[in-house]
Amino acid sequence: MSAIASLTLVPRDSITELARLARTSASSFRAYLTEHGGRARQEYDWSGYCMLYVLTYLDERGVDLEQSEFDAES
């Protein structure tokens, strides 16, 4: 099984609209990301497993990545 990770940066003020589109229309969600999202300055070319290991490491040390100011949208 393979894992692929990608990163799209979106403006903070677009999170609510992005969440609404994710619930209602996958095609509109992708179009919105294309229009309002951007690439990170440096491409993430590593296996998605690298991110899995980082997240596992942080979880084991008690870093809570679950709580966010965007809990309602997620």
Secondary structure, 3 states (H helix, E strand, C coil): CCCCCCCEECCHHHHHHHHHHHHHCHHHHHHHHHHHCEECCCCCCCCHHHHHHHHHHHHHCCCCCCCCCCCCCC
